[in-house]
Amino acid sequence: MYDEKYAEIDQENLYQVMTNMPDQLTDGLGLSRELVLSGDFEYLVLSGMGGSALSAELLKIYLDETINKERKGNPIRILINRGYTLPQEAFNSQCLNILSSYSGNTEETLSSFQEVLENKLPALVIASGGKLMEMAKENSVPFILLPSGIQPRMGMGYSFSALIGVLMKLGILPDKTEELKVAKIEIIKNLEVFEEKGKEMVACVHGQTPIVYASERLKSIAMIWKIMFNENSKTPAFWNFFPELNHNEMVGFNNPQANFSLIILRDELDHPRNLRRFQMTESLLKNYGLKVALVDAPSGEVIFKIFALLQIGCFASYHLALAYETDPTPVNMVERFKGLLE
């Protein structure tokens, strides 16, 4: 629930952006409705940085939890390129290259797009404008125009559902309109619950360095929580996943050089042995003086579960920012760094 005193710190009203995020699940699908796209593609390579690549991480979870379970040995593959040059897979005729930059001016993505154009590779652009959109129009490359005015990390719903629309256009996925609509409605119904869970996390991580853990199947959500703490709360944060972390990272807490708090994202559908690992890791590391908080994913369909966990993470990082009296929206250090590169 919004408190007027938030505005003293939250000068760009990130709170409203967060609470409007469920609408992106249906609005983003609408952005791809007029898209003209065809081809027989076996996989996608999405080139993007920061928040502009996160939708592909979420799409990978969604596909692995749904249609890929039925496509044994023939999954729909999503590869993410976070660099200046295309991976070798991008040059296959059965690959669709997606160039994603919320601003449209991300230099790594522009570099990859130039390589796409030089090699006449099948492509699609997702942006809110900028040089990337100009290049797409100049070269008759299909594009999806995102709404402008928010930080890229806060537009995951737009680009995720737009990508769902792309897969629908290609005949890879059936119509998911109703599924996205239901997820949106359920998230809106539970926003106050999710905010309270987020606030509970502040007591665990305030004055500490957060570390977010999840199972391998949901590890990208742990990564996005980490990013939200970085960009919203303006604090260092880290992430890892089970069971790998039990074979190395946890040993480091024998001799920590900072104050760490753990948040474990747990889902009832995780492997039973991982569920056991969550419990044992919590118990063990509490004995080493660490604060540990468990966040249970709500039961429900995959899209609802993904975006419910993201909402909780957004609220946690937002209220931590308020506790630090830090405006959660701007990322001034990133902008300064871009200026230094010019």
Backbone torsions as a table, in degrees:
resi	resn	phi	psi	omega
1	MET	NA	129.5	-175.1
2	TYR	-71.7	136.1	176.2
3	ASP	-114.4	132.3	-176.6
4	GLU	-56.3	-29.0	-178.9
5	LYS	-69.5	-16.5	175.4
6	TYR	-58.4	-34.1	-173.8
7	ALA	-62.3	-23.5	178.8
8	GLU	-63.1	-31.8	-179.5
9	ILE	-104.0	-46.1	-177.7
10	ASP	-82.5	74.5	-170.2
11	GLN	-72.6	-19.7	178.8
12	GLU	-107.0	12.1	175.3
13	ASN	55.4	55.1	174.9
14	LEU	-63.7	-26.7	179.7
15	TYR	-56.9	-45.0	179.8
16	GLN	-65.3	-39.0	177.4
17	VAL	-59.4	-44.3	-179.2
18	MET	-62.7	-44.9	-176.6
19	THR	-74.3	-17.0	175.3
20	ASN	-89.8	-5.1	-175.6
21	MET	-58.2	-36.9	178.7
22	PRO	-57.4	-32.7	179.2
23	ASP	-62.4	-25.5	-179.1
24	GLN	-62.2	-26.1	-176.4
25	LEU	-65.5	-31.7	176.1
26	THR	-96.5	-35.9	179.9
27	ASP	-63.5	-39.2	-179.1
28	GLY	-65.5	-36.2	177.2
29	LEU	-63.3	-38.2	177.7
30	GLY	-62.7	-30.1	-179.0
31	LEU	-65.6	-24.9	-179.2
32	SER	-96.8	1.0	-172.0
33	ARG	-63.5	-39.3	-177.3
34	GLU	-90.5	4.1	-177.9
35	LEU	-65.6	132.1	174.7
36	VAL	-104.2	112.0	-173.8
37	LEU	-152.1	134.7	176.9
38	SER	-148.3	165.7	179.6
39	GLY	144.1	157.9	179.1
40	ASP	-105.1	88.3	-174.8
41	PHE	-105.9	138.8	179.0
42	GLU	-94.1	-22.5	179.6
43	TYR	-159.3	167.7	179.8
44	LEU	-119.7	143.4	167.2
45	VAL	-115.7	117.6	177.6
46	LEU	-103.5	120.4	176.7
47	SER	-98.8	119.6	-178.5
48	GLY	-172.1	159.1	-178.5
49	MET	-122.4	155.5	174.2
50	GLY	53.5	-135.5	-177.5
51	GLY	-63.1	-21.5	-178.3
52	SER	-74.0	-12.6	178.7
53	ALA	-102.4	-10.2	-171.7
54	LEU	-66.3	-32.2	-179.7
55	SER	-62.2	-33.3	178.2
56	ALA	-68.4	-35.5	175.4
57	GLU	-61.2	-42.5	-179.7
58	LEU	-69.7	-37.3	178.5
59	LEU	-63.5	-37.5	177.5
60	LYS	-60.9	-43.8	177.4
61	ILE	-60.1	-48.1	-176.8
62	TYR	-59.4	-47.0	-178.5
63	LEU	-65.3	-41.6	-179.2
64	ASP	-66.3	-31.3	-178.8
65	GLU	-85.2	-10.1	-176.0
66	THR	-125.3	-96.3	-168.6
67	ILE	-66.6	-31.3	-178.1
68	ASN	-69.2	-21.9	176.3
69	LYS	-65.7	-25.5	-178.9
70	GLU	-93.5	-14.8	-175.4
71	ARG	-103.8	58.4	-177.1
72	LYS	-54.1	122.6	178.4
73	GLY	78.4	-3.7	-179.3
74	ASN	-140.4	58.3	-175.5
75	PRO	-73.6	158.1	168.5
76	ILE	-79.2	116.6	-173.4
77	ARG	-100.8	138.2	174.5
78	ILE	-120.9	117.5	176.1
79	LEU	-106.4	140.6	-178.3
80	ILE	-114.4	125.8	179.6
81	ASN	-105.8	111.5	177.8
82	ARG	-112.2	62.9	-179.3
83	GLY	-160.0	-170.9	-176.1
84	TYR	-86.2	-23.6	-175.0
85	THR	-121.9	153.7	-177.8
86	LEU	-74.4	146.2	171.8
87	PRO	-73.4	163.3	-177.8
88	GLN	-59.6	-33.3	-178.6
89	GLU	-60.7	-25.1	-176.3
90	ALA	-66.6	-19.7	-175.1
91	PHE	-90.2	-1.1	177.5
92	ASN	-74.8	138.6	-178.0
93	SER	-65.1	-17.6	179.8
94	GLN	-96.2	15.7	177.8
95	CYS	-109.6	133.4	171.1
96	LEU	-98.8	121.9	177.3
97	ASN	-88.7	124.1	177.0
98	ILE	-111.7	123.1	180.0
99	LEU	-103.9	112.8	-173.2
100	SER	-119.3	118.0	174.8
101	SER	-147.1	115.1	-176.4
102	TYR	-58.1	-46.7	179.9
103	SER	-74.3	-27.7	-174.4
104	GLY	84.2	5.2	-176.1
105	ASN	-124.5	15.9	-178.5
106	THR	-71.5	120.2	-169.6
107	GLU	-65.3	-36.1	179.6
108	GLU	-64.2	-41.8	-178.6
109	THR	-70.1	-37.9	176.0
110	LEU	-62.3	-38.6	178.2
111	SER	-63.9	-43.8	178.3
112	SER	-64.4	-38.5	-179.5
113	PHE	-65.8	-38.6	177.2
114	GLN	-59.9	-38.9	177.9
115	GLU	-66.8	-38.2	175.7
116	VAL	-59.7	-46.7	-178.1
117	LEU	-66.0	-42.2	-178.9
118	GLU	-63.0	-30.8	-177.7
119	ASN	-102.3	6.5	176.9
120	LYS	52.0	48.6	-178.4
121	LEU	-89.6	147.1	175.6
122	PRO	-58.7	134.0	-172.2
123	ALA	-150.6	161.0	175.3
124	LEU	-144.7	138.6	179.7
125	VAL	-110.4	138.7	173.5
126	ILE	-126.3	118.0	-177.9
127	ALA	-163.7	167.8	175.7
128	SER	-99.7	0.5	-178.6
129	GLY	150.1	-145.9	175.2
130	GLY	74.9	-170.8	-176.6
131	LYS	-62.8	-36.3	-179.3
132	LEU	-60.7	-42.6	179.5
133	MET	-68.4	-37.7	176.7
134	GLU	-60.4	-45.2	-179.4
135	MET	-64.7	-38.4	178.7
136	ALA	-61.8	-45.9	-179.3
137	LYS	-66.2	-41.7	-179.3
138	GLU	-63.1	-30.8	-175.7
139	ASN	-108.2	13.3	177.0
140	SER	55.3	39.8	176.2
141	VAL	-92.3	130.2	178.7
142	PRO	-56.5	146.6	-178.0
143	PHE	-145.4	157.4	172.1
144	ILE	-117.6	123.1	-178.2
145	LEU	-94.0	114.7	179.6
146	LEU	-83.5	152.1	171.9
147	PRO	-63.9	143.8	179.9
148	SER	-97.9	173.3	171.2
149	GLY	102.5	1.2	176.3
150	ILE	-128.9	164.8	177.3
151	GLN	-70.5	143.6	-177.9
152	PRO	-52.5	-38.6	-178.1
153	ARG	-64.9	-21.9	-178.5
154	MET	-93.2	3.8	-179.7
155	GLY	-109.8	22.1	-177.0
156	MET	-60.1	-36.4	-178.5
157	GLY	-65.0	-40.5	177.6
158	TYR	-58.6	-54.3	-173.6
159	SER	-72.7	-32.4	177.2
160	PHE	-62.4	-51.9	-177.2
161	SER	-70.3	-29.3	174.0
162	ALA	-63.5	-40.6	177.0
163	LEU	-65.6	-36.9	173.5
164	ILE	-58.5	-42.6	177.6
165	GLY	-61.9	-37.3	177.3
166	VAL	-62.1	-46.0	180.0
167	LEU	-66.0	-31.8	174.3
168	MET	-65.9	-44.3	179.6
169	LYS	-59.1	-37.5	-177.7
170	LEU	-82.1	-2.9	-179.7
171	GLY	77.3	11.6	178.9
172	ILE	-79.2	-36.3	176.6
173	LEU	-117.6	145.5	171.2
174	PRO	-73.0	178.3	-178.4
175	ASP	-62.1	121.5	-178.5
176	LYS	-110.2	16.1	-176.9
177	THR	-57.0	-48.8	-176.6
178	GLU	-67.3	-38.3	179.6
179	GLU	-61.4	-42.7	178.6
180	LEU	-68.0	-38.6	179.7
181	LYS	-64.4	-44.1	-180.0
182	VAL	-63.8	-43.7	178.8
183	ALA	-59.4	-44.5	178.4
184	LYS	-57.8	-48.4	-177.6
185	ILE	-62.1	-43.9	-178.4
186	GLU	-66.4	-37.3	178.7
187	ILE	-67.2	-43.4	178.8
188	ILE	-59.6	-41.2	179.0
189	LYS	-59.8	-31.0	-172.1
190	ASN	-106.6	11.2	-175.3
191	LEU	-57.5	-42.4	-178.7
192	GLU	-66.0	-36.9	177.1
193	VAL	-64.2	-44.5	-179.4
194	PHE	-64.7	-37.3	178.9
195	GLU	-65.3	-41.1	178.8
196	GLU	-63.3	-38.8	177.0
197	LYS	-64.7	-38.6	177.4
198	GLY	-63.4	-42.4	178.6
199	LYS	-61.8	-36.0	179.1
200	GLU	-61.7	-30.7	-179.6
201	MET	-68.4	-27.9	-177.5
202	VAL	-60.8	-39.9	179.2
203	ALA	-61.6	-28.8	-179.5
204	CYS	-78.9	-39.3	-168.2
205	VAL	-107.0	-8.2	-178.5
206	HIS	-61.4	128.1	-178.7
207	GLY	76.5	6.3	-178.6
208	GLN	-122.3	170.8	171.0
209	THR	-98.5	114.8	-177.4
210	PRO	-73.0	141.1	169.5
211	ILE	-126.2	128.4	-175.6
212	VAL	-112.6	127.0	179.6
213	TYR	-116.8	150.4	173.1
214	ALA	-153.6	174.8	174.3
215	SER	-72.7	167.1	-179.9
216	GLU	-58.6	-37.0	-176.5
217	ARG	-67.7	-25.4	-179.5
218	LEU	-116.3	21.1	-173.9
219	LYS	-63.1	-29.9	180.0
220	SER	-66.0	-29.2	177.3
221	ILE	-70.4	-38.6	174.3
222	ALA	-60.5	-41.2	178.6
223	MET	-62.2	-40.9	-179.1
224	ILE	-69.4	-37.4	173.3
225	TRP	-56.8	-45.4	179.1
226	LYS	-57.5	-44.6	179.6
227	ILE	-63.2	-39.5	179.0
228	MET	-64.1	-39.9	175.8
229	PHE	-63.9	-40.6	178.4
230	ASN	-61.8	-53.1	-168.4
231	GLU	-87.2	-34.4	178.8
232	ASN	-84.6	-48.8	-175.9
233	SER	-87.1	-13.4	-179.9
234	LYS	59.0	44.1	-178.9
235	THR	-134.3	150.0	174.2
236	PRO	-61.2	147.8	175.9
237	ALA	-157.3	158.9	-176.7
238	PHE	-141.3	168.3	-178.8
239	TRP	-148.6	160.2	174.6
240	ASN	-162.1	-177.3	-176.1
241	PHE	-142.8	153.6	175.3
242	PHE	-85.6	148.2	1.3
243	PRO	-88.8	-3.6	-173.4
244	GLU	-54.5	-42.7	-174.5
245	LEU	-63.2	-24.5	178.2
246	ASN	-72.4	-10.9	-179.1
247	HIS	-99.3	-1.8	-178.3
248	ASN	-158.4	-64.5	-168.0
249	GLU	-58.6	-40.0	-173.8
250	MET	-64.3	-23.4	178.6
251	VAL	-63.1	-28.2	-179.1
252	GLY	-63.6	-18.4	-179.8
253	PHE	-78.4	-1.1	169.2
254	ASN	-65.8	-30.0	-174.1
255	ASN	-141.2	58.3	-177.0
256	PRO	-68.5	145.6	179.9
257	GLN	-108.0	10.7	177.7
258	ALA	-153.9	175.1	177.2
259	ASN	-93.9	116.3	-177.0
260	PHE	-113.9	147.5	169.9
261	SER	-127.9	142.6	-177.2
262	LEU	-106.0	139.1	168.8
263	ILE	-121.1	123.2	-179.9
264	ILE	-109.5	120.9	176.9
265	LEU	-90.6	117.6	-172.5
266	ARG	-119.7	137.8	178.1
267	ASP	-127.2	137.7	-177.5
268	GLU	-60.9	-20.6	-179.8
269	LEU	-91.0	0.4	175.3
270	ASP	-63.0	157.6	179.5
271	HIS	-54.8	137.1	-178.7
272	PRO	-53.8	-35.8	179.3
273	ARG	-70.2	-33.1	175.0
274	ASN	-68.3	-38.3	176.3
275	LEU	-58.9	-39.4	176.0
276	ARG	-66.1	-39.5	179.0
277	ARG	-63.3	-40.0	177.6
278	PHE	-55.9	-48.0	-176.9
279	GLN	-63.7	-46.4	-177.7
280	MET	-68.8	-37.7	179.2
281	THR	-65.3	-42.9	177.7
282	GLU	-58.5	-48.7	-177.7
283	SER	-63.8	-44.2	-177.4
284	LEU	-64.7	-47.4	-174.1
285	LEU	-75.8	-24.9	172.2
286	LYS	-62.4	-33.3	177.9
287	ASN	-67.9	-18.2	175.7
288	TYR	-94.5	10.5	174.1
289	GLY	88.4	9.0	-179.9
290	LEU	-86.0	144.3	169.3
291	LYS	-79.9	137.1	-179.9
292	VAL	-134.2	131.0	176.5
293	ALA	-124.4	136.2	176.8
294	LEU	-101.5	135.1	175.3
295	VAL	-120.2	114.4	179.9
296	ASP	-88.3	127.8	175.4
297	ALA	-66.1	135.7	177.9
298	PRO	-67.5	151.5	176.0
299	SER	-70.0	148.3	178.3
300	GLY	149.8	-174.7	180.0
301	GLU	-68.8	163.6	-169.6
302	VAL	-61.3	-46.2	-177.6
303	ILE	-62.9	-42.9	177.9
304	PHE	-60.2	-45.3	-177.1
305	LYS	-63.1	-45.2	-179.6
306	ILE	-58.7	-51.6	-173.3
307	PHE	-79.3	-20.9	171.9
308	ALA	-66.6	-46.4	177.8
309	LEU	-62.7	-37.5	177.9
310	LEU	-66.2	-38.6	178.4
311	GLN	-63.0	-42.4	178.6
312	ILE	-61.3	-43.3	178.8
313	GLY	-63.9	-39.4	177.0
314	CYS	-61.5	-46.4	-179.5
315	PHE	-65.2	-39.3	179.4
316	ALA	-61.0	-48.1	-178.0
317	SER	-69.7	-33.4	178.8
318	TYR	-65.1	-49.0	-177.6
319	HIS	-71.9	-26.2	172.7
320	LEU	-68.1	-39.2	176.4
321	ALA	-59.9	-43.7	178.5
322	LEU	-62.4	-40.5	179.2
323	ALA	-62.4	-30.3	177.9
324	TYR	-90.9	3.8	-178.4
325	GLU	54.1	46.3	-177.3
326	THR	-120.2	128.0	176.8
327	ASP	-63.5	120.2	-172.6
328	PRO	-76.1	-15.3	-172.3
329	THR	-80.0	-58.8	-170.2
330	PRO	-69.8	151.9	174.8
331	VAL	-123.4	69.6	-171.4
332	ASN	-61.1	-35.3	-179.2
333	MET	-64.1	-38.5	177.2
334	VAL	-62.4	-44.4	-179.3
335	GLU	-65.5	-39.7	177.6
336	ARG	-63.7	-40.0	-179.8
337	PHE	-64.0	-41.7	177.4
338	LYS	-59.0	-39.9	178.8
339	GLY	-63.2	-36.3	179.7
340	LEU	-68.4	-27.7	-178.6
341	LEU	-75.9	-22.3	-175.0
342	GLU	-69.7	NA	NA
